């Protein structure tokens, strides 16, 4: 009967070096234990590329809102969660890095219908117009049939007009989607 869960996952440098092979498995076991949550905020650490473990065969049938802090090493965790959350309505991605060094990127699924058809709201905080970020947003626009609002927050160094122009070029299935771009609020950092 889990309604809401927030998991901040951090591993000490020594621990990940000694137990590296088990680190990914432990994270995915934790995720599987949270598979009944309706609202999930997940903030995985950024120690290394996790090539172990799997969310499958767990389904996140009840998940309607996912807040996810993406780092260079956990994009594949986000993508795996999206594939097993068929009722997801709100996706909030908070980017927690400034460049793509050590980036662990997983190609997006080619098959249609892999993303929740009920996704209505998508927010991306920290979008820097990097190639993999653009691919991800394009994927969301292409697959989310019910998308109503997409909010992209960018750093002040980027032009809102340029980002909006890039995103406007992508075809979307939703004819009612409102795309807005704004600058990140860095006053809280």
C-alpha positions in Angstrom: 0.0 0.0 0.0 3.0 2.3 -0.6 1.8 5.7 -1.8 4.9 7.9 -1.8 8.6 7.1 -1.7 11.8 9.2 -1.9 15.1 7.5 -2.2 18.5 9.3 -2.2 21.1 6.8 -3.1 24.8 7.5 -2.3 27.7 5.1 -2.0 31.0 5.9 -0.4 34.0 5.8 -2.8 35.7 2.9 -0.9 32.5 0.9 -0.8 31.9 1.1 -4.6 35.5 0.2 -5.4 35.4 -2.9 -3.2 31.8 -4.0 -3.9 31.4 -2.5 -7.4 29.9 -5.7 -8.9 27.1 -5.7 -6.3 26.4 -1.9 -6.4 24.0 -2.0 -9.3 22.2 -5.1 -8.1 21.5 -3.4 -4.7 20.1 -0.3 -6.4 17.8 -2.4 -8.6 16.7 -4.5 -5.7 15.8 -1.3 -3.8 13.8 -0.1 -6.9 12.0 -3.4 -7.2 10.9 -3.1 -3.5 9.4 0.3 -4.3 7.4 -0.9 -7.3 4.0 -0.3 -5.7 4.6 3.4 -5.1 2.3 5.9 -6.7 4.7 8.9 -6.3 8.4 8.1 -6.6 11.3 10.6 -6.2 14.6 8.9 -7.0 18.0 10.5 -6.7 20.6 7.9 -7.5 24.2 8.7 -6.8 26.9 9.3 -9.4 29.8 7.1 -8.6 30.2 5.0 -11.8 28.4 3.5 -14.7 26.1 0.8 -13.3 26.2 -2.0 -15.7 24.7 -4.6 -13.4 21.2 -5.4 -12.2 17.8 -4.9 -13.8 14.4 -3.6 -12.8 12.8 -6.3 -14.8 10.5 -8.1 -14.4 9.1 -5.6 -11.9 6.3 -3.4 -13.2 5.5 -0.1 -11.7 1.8 -0.3 -12.4 0.7 2.3 -9.8 3.4 4.9 -10.6 1.8 8.1 -11.8 4.5 10.6 -10.9 8.3 10.2 -11.1 10.9 12.7 -10.0 14.3 11.6 -11.2 17.7 13.3 -10.7 19.7 12.3 -13.8 23.5 12.1 -13.7 26.0 11.0 -16.4 25.9 7.4 -15.0 22.2 6.8 -14.4 20.3 7.6 -17.7 19.8 3.9 -18.2 18.0 3.6 -14.9 15.6 6.4 -15.9 14.9 4.7 -19.3 14.4 1.3 -17.7 11.8 2.9 -15.3 9.9 4.5 -18.1 9.6 1.2 -19.9 7.9 -0.5 -16.9 5.6 2.4 -15.7 2.6 2.1 -18.0 0.4 4.5 -16.0 2.9 7.3 -15.6 1.3 10.8 -16.0 4.0 13.2 -14.7 7.7 13.0 -15.3 10.1 15.5 -13.8 13.8 15.2 -14.7 16.4 17.2 -12.8 19.8 17.2 -14.4 22.7 17.1 -11.9 25.8 17.6 -14.0 27.3 20.2 -16.3 29.0 18.2 -19.0 28.8 14.7 -20.5 32.2 13.3 -19.4 31.8 9.6 -18.4 28.3 9.7 -19.9 26.5 6.3 -19.8 23.8 6.7 -22.4 21.5 4.0 -23.5 19.8 4.1 -26.9 16.1 4.9 -26.7 13.6 2.1 -27.6 12.7 2.0 -31.3 9.3 0.3 -30.8 6.3 2.6 -30.4 4.2 2.3 -27.3 7.2 1.9 -24.9 6.3 5.1 -23.0 3.2 5.5 -20.9 0.4 6.6 -23.2 -1.0 8.6 -20.2 2.0 10.9 -19.8 0.5 14.4 -19.6 3.3 16.5 -18.0 7.0 16.5 -18.6 9.5 18.9 -17.0 13.2 18.9 -17.7 15.3 21.1 -15.3 18.8 21.7 -16.5 18.5 21.1 -20.2 21.6 22.2 -22.0 20.7 21.2 -25.6 23.3 18.4 -25.6 22.8 15.7 -28.2 21.5 13.0 -25.8 19.2 15.4 -24.1 17.7 16.5 -27.4 17.2 12.8 -28.3 15.5 12.2 -25.0 13.1 15.1 -25.4 12.4 14.1 -29.0 11.5 10.6 -27.8 9.1 12.0 -25.2 7.4 14.2 -27.8 7.2 11.4 -30.2 5.8 8.8 -27.8 3.6 10.7 -25.3 0.3 10.8 -27.0 -1.5 12.6 -24.2 1.2 15.2 -23.4 -0.3 18.5 -22.5 2.6 20.5 -21.1 6.4 20.3 -21.5 8.5 22.7 -19.5 12.2 22.9 -20.3 14.4 24.9 -17.9 17.7 26.0 -19.2 20.8 27.7 -17.8 21.1 31.4 -18.4 24.0 30.8 -20.8 21.6 29.4 -23.4 19.1 31.2 -25.6 15.4 30.3 -24.9 14.6 31.0 -28.5 17.3 28.7 -29.8 16.1 25.8 -27.5 12.5 26.4 -28.4 13.3 26.4 -32.1 15.2 23.1 -31.7 12.3 21.5 -29.8 9.6 22.9 -32.1 11.1 21.1 -35.1 10.3 17.6 -33.7 7.0 16.0 -34.6 4.8 15.2 -31.6 1.8 12.9 -31.4 -0.1 15.2 -29.1 -1.7 18.1 -30.9 -2.4 19.9 -27.6 1.1 20.0 -26.1 2.2 23.4 -24.9 6.0 23.7 -24.9 7.6 26.4 -22.6 11.2 27.2 -21.9 12.4 29.2 -19.0 15.7 29.9 -17.2 16.7 27.7 -14.2 16.2 29.2 -10.8 19.7 29.0 -9.4 18.9 31.1 -6.4 18.2 28.0 -4.4 21.7 26.5 -4.9 
